[in-house]
């Protein structure tokens, strides 16, 4: 893989190696500390307003909460780098994905609980979940690859062998997901399978390989100033503060965007499926793009793949559990034919995406193709067209499986249940 040296340059939020003498005097160090202080300060206006009795306009809520998410994204990216010094990267990315996607869980589970009293809300729970999952691949994965390749002047983004862990569990969850709509509901048995896969993923990530990480920018300044104990404390504090800021920012951000969308007479189902998930997924998108901008595109993509795994396992499994507890039943969350179609389309996209990256090389043209197919879906939202796109993904999957022996071998290796 070619490109610029990832240790070079003066990218915002990255800084220079504290051991280098490139910056005259203390300019580089002061810049890094300034970025840290600024990122901590950015969420404060929204935190203050959120705790007050002020009721601002949806536009102002979207602006302040969105900026708060942006500052928190910087903090979470640095906290992840600090954590990589002590725990396997796969586990650090798993924690990052869980923290950054908590708002998506809050929104989707609230829909499932409301569906216990009003069945109309069941469609919104599935719409929000499938929309979020397809956004992760169609926009998230593709954007990270395109930005990383542009920054590094590369034609492809290569991933380390450790990404096989996430891809293996994503593939297992995807294969099972094709069976879910067959009985017309998300059952408690489905929940047990998906949650079981997530727990197995957590255990495997905790046992993963840990390597020495060279910190740069604000994380390097923290380690140099406070040593190992201080670095761990700072990492914990940054995770906690950023996670809290995102938790109280993302849902108002999503709701304000939906409210703005309603004023333009956009179909409510489409708002729930695309606008709200885009808002609640924005923290992890920002974090991944920050990694890509700072020449760590493989880490940014790894964070989004990990997020896809936990949403395609834990989130899907949590929906019928929340519904059954709220409704006092054991039958599971009912699915209409439209919701079943959305699940199959999401499964087909996921299966195709896993095959594309099975060889751990994500090329620019592949990212453009994945994004292009996804964007075209937004233009044609009818169920019949969605069914056609499901078959398109499956046909592309079959064609690529037959055509590329390298991907075929890598794909079937993912099915081998070993570390």
VEXRO-537023 format. One record per residue (C-alpha): x, y, z. Coordinates in steps of 0.5 Angstrom, whole numbers, padded with zeros to 4 digits, always signed. Each point is the difference from the previous one (the first is absolute). Example, Ala and Ser with C-alpha at 12.3 -4.5 7.8 and 13.67 -1.06 7.14 Angstrom:
BEGIN
+0025-0009+0016;+0002+0007-0002;
//
This chain:
BEGIN
+0000+0000+0000;+0003+0007-0002;-0002+0007+0002;+0003+0005+0005;+0004-0002+0006;-0006+0000+0005;+0005+0003+0005;+0001+0006-0004;-0004+0006-0001;-0004+0005+0005;-0007-0002-0001;-0004+0003+0005;-0001-0004+0007;+0006-0004-0002;+0006+0004+0002;+0007-0002-0001;+0004-0005+0004;+0002+0003+0007;+0007-0003-0001;+0001+0004-0007;+0003+0007+0000;-0004+0002-0007;-0004+0005+0004;+0004+0006+0003;-0001+0001+0007;-0006-0003+0003;-0005+0002-0006;-0001-0007-0001;-0002-0002+0007;-0004+0006+0001;-0004-0001-0006;-0002-0007+0002;-0002+0002+0007;-0004+0005-0003;-0004-0005-0005;-0001-0004+0007;-0003+0006+0004;-0004+0002-0006;-0003-0007-0001;-0002+0000+0007;-0003+0007+0000;-0004-0001-0007;-0005-0004+0003;-0001+0004+0006;-0005+0005-0003;-0005-0005-0001;+0001-0004+0006;-0002+0007+0004;-0006+0001-0005;-0002-0007+0001;+0000+0001+0008;-0004+0006-0001;-0007+0002-0001;+0001+0003-0006;-0004-0003-0006;+0004+0002-0007;-0002-0001-0007;+0001-0006-0003;+0005+0003-0005;+0004+0003+0007;+0000-0007+0003;+0002-0004-0006;+0006+0005-0001;+0002+0000+0008;-0001-0007+0001;+0004-0002-0007;+0006+0004+0002;+0000-0003+0007;+0000-0007-0004;+0006+0002-0004;+0004+0002+0006;-0002-0006+0004;+0003-0004-0007;+0007+0003+0001;+0000-0002+0007;-0002-0007-0001;+0005-0001-0005;+0005+0002+0004;-0003-0004+0006;+0001-0006-0005;+0007+0001-0001;+0002+0001+0007;-0004-0007+0001;+0004-0003-0005;+0006+0000+0004;-0003-0005+0005;-0006-0004-0003;+0000-0004-0007;-0002+0005-0006;-0006-0004-0001;-0003+0001+0007;+0002+0007+0000;-0004+0001-0007;-0006-0004+0003;+0000+0005+0006;+0000+0006-0004;-0006-0003-0005;-0004-0001+0006;+0001+0006+0003;-0001+0004-0006;-0006-0004-0002;-0004+0001+0006;-0005+0005-0002;-0002-0005-0006;-0001-0005+0005;-0004+0005+0004;-0005+0002-0006;-0001-0007-0003;-0002-0003+0007;-0004+0006+0002;-0004-0002-0007;+0000-0007+0002;-0003+0001+0007;-0005+0005-0003;-0002-0005-0005;-0003-0004+0006;-0006+0005+0001;+0000+0002-0007;+0001-0005-0005;+0002+0005-0006;+0006+0002+0004;+0003-0007-0002;+0001+0002-0007;+0004+0006+0003;+0005-0005+0004;+0002-0004-0006;+0000+0006-0005;+0005+0003+0005;+0004-0006+0001;+0001-0002-0007;+0001+0007-0002;+0006+0001+0005;+0003-0006-0003;+0000+0001-0007;+0002+0007+0001;+0006-0003+0004;+0002-0003-0006;-0002+0004-0006;+0002+0007+0003;+0005-0002+0006;+0004-0005-0003;+0001+0003-0007;+0001+0007+0003;+0006-0002+0004;+0003-0004-0006;-0001+0006-0005;+0003+0005+0005;+0006-0005+0003;+0002-0001-0007;+0000+0007-0002;+0004+0002+0006;+0005-0005-0001;+0000+0000-0008;-0002-0007+0000;-0004-0005-0005;-0003-0004+0006;+0000-0001+0007;+0003-0006+0003;-0002-0003+0007;+0004-0004+0005;-0002-0007+0001;-0003+0002+0007;-0006+0002-0004;-0002-0007-0002;-0003+0000+0007;-0005+0005-0001;-0001-0003-0007;-0001-0007+0002;-0005+0002+0005;-0004+0005-0005;+0000-0006-0005;-0003-0005+0005;-0005+0005+0003;-0002+0002-0008;-0001-0007-0002;-0005-0001+0006;-0004+0006-0001;-0002-0002-0007;-0004-0005+0004;-0004+0005+0005;-0005+0002-0004;-0003-0007-0002;-0004+0000+0006;-0003+0007-0001;+0003+0002+0007;+0007+0002+0004;-0001-0006+0005;+0004-0001+0007;+0003-0006-0004;+0003+0005-0005;+0002+0005+0006;+0004-0006+0004;+0004-0001-0007;+0002+0007-0001;+0001+0002+0007;+0004-0007+0000;+0004+0002-0006;+0002+0007+0003;+0002-0003+0007;+0005-0005-0004;+0002+0006-0004;+0002+0004+0007;+0004-0006+0003;+0004-0001-0007;+0001+0007+0000;+0003+0000+0007;+0004-0006-0002;+0003+0004-0006;+0007+0002-0002;+0003+0006+0004;+0006+0004-0004;+0004+0006+0002;-0003+0006-0002;+0003+0007-0001;-0004+0006+0002;+0000+0006-0003;-0003+0007+0001;-0004+0001+0006;+0000-0007+0002;+0008+0000+0000;+0000+0007+0004;-0005-0004+0005;+0005-0006+0001;+0006+0005+0000;-0002+0004+0005;-0004-0005+0005;+0003-0006-0001;-0004-0007-0001;-0004+0001+0006;-0002+0007-0002;-0001-0003-0007;-0005-0005+0002;-0004+0005+0005;+0000+0005-0006;-0003-0005-0005;-0005-0002+0005;-0002+0007+0001;+0000+0002-0007;-0005-0007-0002;-0004+0002+0006;-0001+0007-0002;-0001-0001-0007;-0005-0005+0001;-0004+0004+0004;+0000+0006-0005;-0002-0005-0006;-0005-0003+0004;-0004+0006+0002;+0002+0003-0007;-0002-0005-0005;-0007-0001+0001;-0002+0008+0000;+0004+0000-0006;-0004-0005-0003;-0006+0002+0002;+0001+0007-0002;+0002-0002-0007;-0006-0004-0001;-0004+0006+0002;+0003+0004-0005;-0001-0005-0005;-0008-0001+0002;+0000+0008-0002;+0002-0002-0007;-0006-0006+0000;+0005-0005-0001;-0003-0007+0001;+0001-0002+0008;+0002-0007-0001;+0006+0002-0005;+0001+0005+0006;+0001-0005+0005;+0004-0005-0005;+0005+0005-0002;+0000+0007+0003;-0001-0002+0007;+0006-0006-0001;+0004+0005-0003;+0000+0004+0006;+0001-0005+0005;+0005-0003-0004;+0004+0006-0001;+0005+0000+0006;+0003-0007-0003;+0000+0003-0007;+0004+0006+0003;+0005-0004+0004;+0001-0005-0006;+0001+0006-0005;+0005+0003+0005;+0004-0006+0000;+0000+0000-0007;+0002+0007+0000;+0006-0001+0004;+0003-0006-0004;-0003-0005+0004;-0006-0002-0005;+0001-0008+0002;-0002+0002+0007;-0006+0004-0002;-0002-0005-0004;+0001-0005+0005;-0005+0004+0005;-0005+0000-0005;+0000-0007-0001;+0000-0001+0007;-0006+0004+0001;-0003-0004-0006;+0001-0006+0004;-0003+0002+0007;-0006+0003-0004;-0001-0006-0004;+0000-0004+0006;-0001+0003+0007;-0005+0006-0003;-0004-0005-0004;-0001-0005+0006;-0002+0005+0005;-0006+0003-0004;-0004-0007+0001;+0002+0000+0007;-0002+0007+0001;-0007-0001-0003;-0001-0006+0003;+0001+0003+0007;-0004+0006-0001;-0006-0004-0003;+0001-0006+0005;+0000-0005-0006;+0005-0005-0002;-0002+0000-0008;+0005+0005-0002;+0000+0006-0004;-0005-0001-0006;+0002+0002-0007;-0004+0002-0006;+0002-0002-0007;+0003+0007-0001;+0005-0001+0006;+0002-0007-0002;+0002+0003-0007;+0004+0005+0004;+0003-0005+0004;+0002-0004-0006;+0003+0006-0004;+0004+0002+0006;+0003-0008+0000;+0001+0000-0007;+0004+0007+0000;+0004-0003+0006;+0002-0007-0003;+0002+0004-0006;+0004+0005+0004;+0004-0006+0004;+0002-0003-0007;+0002+0006-0002;+0005+0001+0006;+0001-0007+0001;+0007+0001-0003;+0001+0006+0005;+0002+0004-0006;-0006+0006-0001;+0001+0003-0007;-0002+0007-0002;-0005-0003-0006;-0003-0005+0005;-0001+0006+0005;-0003+0004-0006;-0005-0006-0002;-0002-0001+0007;-0002+0007+0001;-0003+0001-0006;-0005-0006+0000;-0002+0002+0007;-0001+0007-0002;-0004-0002-0006;-0005-0004+0005;-0002+0007+0003;-0002+0002-0006;-0005-0006-0001;-0003-0002+0007;-0006-0004-0003;+0000-0007+0003;+0000-0003-0007;+0007+0004-0002;+0003-0002+0007;-0001-0008-0002;+0003+0001-0006;+0006+0003+0004;+0000-0006+0004;+0001-0004-0006;+0005+0004-0003;+0004+0000+0006;+0000-0008+0000;+0001+0000-0007;+0007+0004+0001;+0002-0004+0006;-0001-0006-0005;+0004+0003-0005;+0005+0002+0004;+0001-0006+0004;+0001-0004-0007;+0004+0005-0003;+0005+0001+0005;+0004-0006+0003;+0004+0004+0005;-0007+0003+0003;-0003-0007+0000;+0005-0003+0004;+0001+0006+0005;-0008+0000+0000;+0000-0008+0002;+0006+0001+0005;-0005+0005+0004;-0005-0006+0001;+0006-0004+0003;-0002+0001+0008;+0007+0001+0002;+0004+0006+0003;
//
